[in-house]
Amino acid sequence: MRLLLVEDERSLAAALGDALRDDGWVVDHTVDGREGLRLGLHGQYDAIVLDIMLASMNGYDVLKNLRAGKVWAPVLMLTAKDGDYDQTDAVDLGADDYVTKPFSTPVLLARLQALARRGAPERPAALSAGGLSLDPRTRTVVREGREIQLTAREYALLHHLMRKVRQVQSKAEILENVWDSDYPGADNVVEVYIGYLRRKIDAPFRTRSLETGRGLGYRLNPVPQRSGS
C-alpha cells in the first residue's frame, strides 16, 4: 500500500518512514506543503500522513485543497499542538484522525492500519482472482478456504498484482509501487519475491496463477492453470 508522508522534521520523517516501510507501506515523502498537495492530487495513495506546520503551505490548507480536489484517501494529521481548537479544525476540514507530537509509533501505525481498512469510500472491500481473495480491511489472503500467511512485502506485492490483474507488470513498475521509487538495490529482488509468493499462493494448491512474461514482467492470471496440466 502506498502512503504520502508530508513532514518537515527530517529526523522524525526518517524514523517514521523506516517504521512505515517495515509495516509494509511504500512511502513517498516531502517536506513542503505545496509539493505535498501536488503529490496528493496526482498520486494514488491509500493513506496520507500530514503535518500541520509546514513550509509554503500549512497542513490545513493542504487538506482543504485535497478534499476540494476530490481526493478521499484517509488523512492522519500530525502536529506539535494539542489544543481542542486544532483538533476541531482538522476534523472539520476532512481529516480522519489526529495525532499530537510526541507520539507512540506503534499507536500511529495501528491507527493508520485502521484507516486503511476503512479506506476511501469508493474502495472495494476485497479483491479476488481465480479463487484467491485479498481483503485490505483485515490484510488477509485466502485461497480455497485456507488463509495464507504473507510477510508485509509479500502482501504488498500480491496486493499490487491483484489490483492490476491480467496486466503484465514490469520489474520497474513493481519496484515503483511495492518498493520505494528510489530503491537502491538490484531489480532481481522482484524475481526473489515472486518466487516467495509462488511457493505460498500457488504451490500448496497445485496452481499456476503467477505468470512470467519473458522479458516483459509478471502478471496474475485470474484463471490459474493446474500444475502438471
C-alpha positions as CSV (number, residue, x, y, z in Angstrom):
1,M,0.0,0.0,0.0
2,R,1.2,3.5,-0.9
3,L,1.4,6.3,1.7
4,L,2.3,10.0,1.3
5,L,4.2,11.5,4.3
6,V,4.3,15.3,4.4
7,E,6.6,16.2,7.4
8,D,9.3,18.8,7.5
9,E,11.1,17.5,10.6
10,R,13.7,15.4,8.7
11,S,14.8,13.2,11.6
12,L,11.2,12.4,12.6
13,A,10.3,11.8,8.9
14,A,13.3,9.4,8.5
15,A,12.4,7.4,11.6
16,L,8.7,7.3,10.8
17,G,9.4,6.4,7.2
18,D,11.5,3.4,8.3
19,A,8.8,2.2,10.6
20,L,6.1,2.6,7.9
21,R,8.2,0.6,5.4
22,D,8.8,-2.1,8.0
23,D,5.0,-2.2,8.3
24,G,4.5,-2.8,4.6
25,W,3.9,0.7,3.3
26,V,5.5,2.2,0.2
27,V,6.3,5.8,1.4
28,D,6.7,9.0,-0.7
29,H,8.0,11.8,1.5
30,T,8.2,15.6,1.1
31,V,8.9,18.4,3.5
32,D,7.0,21.0,1.6
33,G,3.2,21.7,1.8
34,R,2.8,22.7,-1.9
35,E,4.7,19.7,-3.1
36,G,2.6,17.5,-0.7
37,L,-0.6,18.9,-2.3
38,R,0.8,18.2,-5.8
39,L,1.7,14.7,-4.9
40,G,-1.6,14.1,-3.2
41,L,-3.7,15.4,-6.1
42,H,-1.9,13.4,-8.8
43,G,-0.8,10.2,-6.9
44,Q,-2.9,7.3,-5.8
45,Y,-2.4,6.9,-2.1
46,D,-4.0,4.5,0.3
47,A,-3.3,7.0,3.2
48,I,-1.7,10.4,3.9
49,V,0.2,11.5,7.0
50,L,0.2,15.3,7.0
51,D,1.9,17.6,9.4
52,I,0.1,20.9,10.2
53,M,3.2,23.2,10.5
54,L,4.8,23.1,7.0
55,A,6.7,25.4,4.7
56,S,5.0,27.2,1.9
57,M,1.5,25.9,2.7
58,N,0.3,24.7,6.1
59,G,-1.4,21.3,6.6
60,Y,-4.8,22.8,7.0
61,D,-4.6,24.3,3.5
62,V,-3.2,21.2,2.0
63,L,-6.0,19.1,3.4
64,K,-8.7,21.6,2.3
65,N,-7.4,21.6,-1.2
66,L,-7.1,17.8,-1.3
67,R,-10.7,17.4,-0.4
68,A,-11.7,20.2,-2.8
69,G,-9.9,18.1,-5.5
70,K,-12.0,15.1,-4.5
71,V,-9.1,13.2,-3.0
72,W,-10.7,11.0,-0.4
73,A,-7.7,9.0,0.8
74,P,-7.7,8.8,4.6
75,V,-5.7,11.6,6.2
76,L,-4.0,11.4,9.6
77,M,-2.8,14.8,10.8
78,L,0.4,15.3,12.8
79,T,1.1,18.4,15.0
80,A,3.0,19.6,18.0
81,K,-0.1,21.4,19.1
82,D,-2.5,19.8,21.4
83,G,-5.4,22.2,21.8
84,D,-9.1,21.2,21.1
85,Y,-9.3,24.1,18.6
86,D,-6.6,22.4,16.4
87,Q,-8.4,19.1,16.5
88,T,-11.7,20.6,15.6
89,D,-10.2,22.5,12.7
90,A,-8.5,19.3,11.3
91,V,-11.7,17.2,11.6
92,D,-13.9,20.0,10.1
93,L,-11.6,20.2,7.1
94,G,-11.9,16.4,6.5
95,A,-9.1,14.8,8.5
96,D,-9.8,11.2,9.5
97,D,-7.6,11.1,12.6
98,Y,-5.2,13.3,14.6
99,V,-2.0,12.6,16.5
100,T,0.0,15.0,18.6
101,K,3.7,15.0,18.9
102,P,5.4,13.3,20.6
103,F,3.6,10.2,19.7
104,S,4.0,6.4,20.0
105,T,5.0,5.0,16.7
106,P,3.1,1.6,17.3
107,V,0.0,3.6,18.1
108,L,0.3,5.7,14.9
109,L,0.8,2.5,12.8
110,A,-2.2,0.9,14.4
111,R,-4.3,4.0,13.6
112,L,-3.1,4.0,10.0
113,Q,-4.0,0.4,9.6
114,A,-7.4,1.1,10.9
115,L,-7.8,4.0,8.4
116,A,-6.5,1.8,5.6
117,R,-9.1,-0.9,6.5
118,R,-11.8,1.7,6.4
119,G,-10.4,3.1,3.2
120,A,-11.7,5.7,0.9
121,P,-15.5,5.5,0.2
122,E,-15.0,4.1,-3.3
123,R,-12.5,1.4,-2.4
124,P,-13.8,-2.2,-2.9
125,A,-14.0,-4.2,0.3
126,A,-11.9,-7.1,-1.2
127,L,-10.1,-8.2,-4.3
128,S,-10.4,-11.6,-5.9
129,A,-8.9,-13.5,-8.8
130,G,-9.2,-17.2,-9.6
131,G,-10.2,-18.4,-6.2
132,L,-7.7,-16.1,-4.5
133,S,-9.0,-13.3,-2.3
134,L,-7.4,-10.4,-0.5
135,D,-9.2,-8.2,2.0
136,P,-7.4,-4.9,2.6
137,R,-9.5,-4.2,5.7
138,T,-8.1,-7.2,7.5
139,R,-5.0,-7.8,5.4
140,T,-5.9,-11.4,5.0
141,V,-5.3,-13.6,1.9
142,V,-7.4,-16.8,1.3
143,R,-7.4,-19.5,-1.3
144,E,-9.7,-22.4,-1.3
145,G,-10.8,-21.6,2.2
146,R,-7.3,-21.6,3.6
147,E,-5.7,-18.4,5.0
148,I,-2.2,-17.7,3.6
149,Q,0.3,-16.1,5.8
150,L,2.4,-13.5,4.0
151,T,5.1,-11.1,5.1
152,A,4.4,-7.3,4.7
153,R,6.4,-7.1,1.4
154,E,4.8,-10.3,0.0
155,Y,1.4,-8.9,0.8
156,A,2.2,-5.5,-0.8
157,L,3.4,-7.3,-4.0
158,L,0.3,-9.5,-4.2
159,H,-1.9,-6.5,-3.5
160,H,-0.4,-4.6,-6.4
161,L,-0.7,-7.6,-8.8
162,M,-4.3,-8.2,-7.8
163,R,-5.1,-4.5,-8.4
164,K,-3.6,-5.0,-11.9
165,V,-5.0,-8.5,-12.6
166,R,-4.4,-9.7,-16.1
167,Q,-1.9,-6.9,-16.8
168,V,1.8,-7.6,-17.2
169,Q,3.8,-5.5,-14.7
170,S,7.4,-4.8,-15.5
171,K,10.1,-5.0,-12.8
172,A,10.3,-1.2,-12.9
173,E,6.6,-0.8,-12.3
174,I,6.7,-3.3,-9.4
175,L,9.7,-1.7,-7.8
176,E,8.0,1.7,-8.0
177,N,4.7,0.5,-6.5
178,V,5.9,-2.1,-4.0
179,W,9.3,-0.8,-3.1
180,D,10.3,2.9,-2.9
181,S,10.8,4.6,-6.3
182,D,14.4,5.3,-5.3
183,Y,15.1,1.7,-4.1
184,P,18.9,1.4,-4.4
185,G,19.1,-2.4,-4.8
186,A,19.1,-4.6,-7.9
187,D,15.8,-5.3,-9.6
188,N,16.3,-9.1,-9.1
189,V,14.7,-8.6,-5.7
190,V,11.4,-8.7,-7.7
191,E,12.2,-12.2,-9.0
192,V,13.0,-13.3,-5.5
193,Y,9.7,-12.2,-4.1
194,I,7.7,-13.6,-7.0
195,G,9.3,-16.9,-6.1
196,Y,8.3,-16.5,-2.4
197,L,4.7,-15.7,-3.5
198,R,4.5,-18.7,-5.8
199,R,5.6,-21.0,-3.0
200,K,2.7,-19.7,-0.9
201,I,-0.2,-18.9,-3.2
202,D,0.4,-21.5,-5.9
203,A,2.5,-24.5,-4.9
204,P,0.4,-25.7,-2.0
205,F,-2.7,-25.6,-4.2
206,R,-1.1,-27.1,-7.3
207,T,-2.0,-24.0,-9.3
208,R,0.0,-21.6,-11.5
209,S,-1.6,-18.1,-11.3
210,L,1.6,-16.0,-11.2
211,E,2.9,-15.9,-14.7
212,T,6.2,-14.7,-16.2
213,G,6.2,-12.8,-19.5
214,R,9.7,-13.4,-20.7
215,G,11.5,-10.1,-20.9
216,L,8.3,-8.3,-20.0
217,G,7.4,-8.9,-16.3
218,Y,4.8,-10.7,-14.3
219,R,1.1,-10.9,-14.2
220,L,-1.6,-12.5,-12.1
221,N,-3.9,-14.8,-14.1
222,P,-7.4,-14.8,-12.7
223,V,-8.0,-18.3,-14.2
224,P,-5.0,-20.2,-12.9
225,Q,-3.8,-23.4,-14.5
226,R,-3.4,-26.6,-12.5
227,S,0.2,-27.7,-12.1
228,G,1.0,-30.5,-14.5
229,S,-1.7,-29.5,-16.9
